């Protein structure tokens, strides 16, 4: 072969190599460029996630603070309600004691009254003898023992309350209230 053919062949190989070389560097440049873009996108994504995490932490902190303040307010309210319940229990005990004292007083008064009625007015003061002779003695009406046991029931009955409302207020059954009222009527008629 002739030397010029070698020169042409070497030149052609050099040209082809030269043309392929920029293509390789272009691919590497585009790969580097896409890698940098991916890294930048990931950095933006991470920054967004960090920002959202900090907002979530703030939100959780505010919710926690709010729940603690609500809890404290509820505990204060519970404390106040407990005090009220304690006061109501004390007043209930006082009312029970008063009611028991009133019942005892009524029983004593009824016993005294029945003793005086049974003695037949044996002991009369002298000033009263003349007044008693002028006015005929009034026969005392006996107090029903049932009325002494259930004063609240008869008080409600005298106010004109229905049997159902009396039963509900007194905490008794409707039939019990009817029976008590009937027994009281029978005692009064005797």
C-alpha positions in Angstrom: 0.0 0.0 0.0 1.0 3.4 -0.6 2.0 5.8 2.1 -0.8 8.3 1.3 -3.4 5.6 2.0 -1.9 5.2 5.5 -2.0 8.9 6.0 -5.6 9.0 4.9 -6.5 6.1 7.1 -4.8 7.5 10.2 -6.4 10.9 9.5 -9.8 9.3 9.2 -9.3 7.4 12.5 -8.2 10.7 14.1 -11.3 12.5 12.8 -13.6 9.8 14.0 -11.9 9.7 17.3 -12.1 13.5 17.6 -15.8 13.4 16.8 -16.5 10.7 19.3 -14.5 12.5 22.1 -16.9 15.4 22.4 -19.8 13.1 22.5 -18.3 11.3 25.4 -17.6 14.5 27.3 -21.2 15.7 26.5 -22.6 12.5 28.0 -20.5 12.9 31.1 -21.4 16.6 31.3 -25.1 15.8 31.0 -24.8 13.0 33.6 -23.0 15.4 35.9 -25.7 18.0 35.2 -28.6 15.6 35.9 -26.8 14.4 39.0 -26.4 18.0 40.3 -30.1 18.7 39.5 -31.1 15.5 41.4 -29.0 16.6 44.4 -30.5 20.0 44.3 -34.0 18.5 44.1 -33.2 16.2 47.1 -31.9 19.2 49.1 -35.1 21.2 48.4 -37.2 18.2 49.4 -35.2 17.7 52.6 -35.5 21.4 53.4 -39.3 21.2 52.9 -39.5 18.1 55.2 -37.5 19.9 57.9 -39.8 22.9 57.6 -42.9 20.7 57.9 -41.4 18.8 60.8 -40.7 22.1 62.7 -44.3 23.2 62.1 -45.6 19.8 63.3 -43.4 20.1 66.4 -44.9 23.6 67.1 -48.4 22.3 66.6 -47.9 19.3 68.9 -46.4 21.7 71.5 -49.4 24.0 71.3 -51.8 21.1 71.6 -49.9 19.7 74.6 -50.0 23.1 76.3 -53.7 23.5 75.5 -54.5 20.0 76.9 -52.5 20.7 80.1 -54.4 24.0 80.6 -57.7 22.2 79.9 -56.7 19.5 82.4 -55.9 22.1 85.0 -59.2 23.8 84.5 -61.1 20.6 84.8 -59.3 19.6 87.9 -60.1 23.0 89.5 -63.8 22.5 88.5 -63.8 19.0 90.0 -62.3 20.4 93.2 -65.1 23.0 93.3 -67.7 20.4 92.7 -66.2 18.1 95.4 -66.4 21.1 97.9 -70.1 21.6 96.9 -70.8 17.9 97.4 -69.2 18.1 100.8 -71.2 21.1 101.8 -74.4 19.5 100.5 -73.6 16.3 102.5 -73.1 18.4 105.7 -76.3 20.3 105.1 -78.1 17.0 104.5 -76.8 15.6 107.8 -77.9 18.8 109.5 -81.4 18.5 107.9 -81.6 14.8 109.0 -80.7 15.8 112.5 -83.3 18.5 112.6 -85.9 16.2 111.2 -85.1 13.6 113.8 -85.2 16.2 116.5 -88.6 17.5 115.2 -90.0 13.9 115.1 -88.8 13.3 118.6 -90.4 16.6 119.7 -93.7 15.7 118.0 -93.7 12.3 119.6 -93.0 13.8 123.0 -95.8 16.4 122.4 -98.2 13.7 121.3 -97.3 11.5 124.3 -97.8 14.5 126.7 -101.0 15.4 124.9 -102.4 11.9 125.2 -101.4 11.7 128.9 -103.2 14.9 129.6 -106.3 13.7 127.6 -106.3 10.4 129.5 -105.9 11.9 132.9 -109.2 13.7 132.4 -108.0 17.1 133.4 -107.5 16.0 137.0 -105.2 18.9 137.8 -106.6 22.3 136.9 -105.4 25.6 138.2 -108.0 27.6 140.1 -108.1 30.4 137.5 -108.8 27.9 134.8 -111.7 26.2 136.7 -113.9 29.1 136.2 -113.1 29.5 132.5 -113.5 25.8 132.0 -116.9 25.8 133.6 -118.0 28.7 131.3 -116.8 27.0 128.2 -117.4 23.4 127.6 -114.1 21.4 127.3 -113.0 20.8 123.7 -112.3 17.2 123.1 -108.8 17.1 121.7 -108.5 15.4 118.4 -106.1 12.5 118.6 -103.0 12.8 116.5 -102.6 9.9 114.1 -99.4 7.9 114.8 -99.1 7.3 111.1 -99.0 11.1 110.6 -96.2 11.3 113.1 -94.2 8.7 111.1 -94.7 10.3 107.8 -95.0 14.1 108.3 -93.6 15.0 104.9 -96.1 12.7 103.2 -99.1 14.3 104.9 -97.7 17.8 104.4 -97.6 17.2 100.6 -101.1 15.6 100.7 -102.4 18.7 102.5 -100.8 20.9 99.8 -102.9 19.0 97.3 -100.2 17.1 95.6 -101.1 14.0 93.6 -100.3 10.5 95.0 -97.7 10.0 92.2 -95.8 13.2 93.0 -96.0 12.4 96.7 -94.6 8.9 96.0 -91.8 10.3 93.9 -90.9 13.0 96.4 -91.0 10.6 99.5 -89.2 7.8 97.6 -92.1 5.4 98.2 -94.3 3.2 95.9 -97.6 4.6 94.8 -99.5 1.7 96.6 -97.6 2.5 99.8 -98.7 6.1 99.7 -102.3 5.1 99.2 -102.2 2.6 102.0 -100.6 5.2 104.4 -103.3 7.7 103.5 -106.1 5.2 104.0 -104.7 4.0 107.4 -104.5 7.6 108.5 -108.2 8.2 107.6 -109.2 5.1 109.5 -107.3 6.2 112.6 -108.9 9.6 112.4 -112.4 8.1 112.1 -112.0 5.9 115.2 
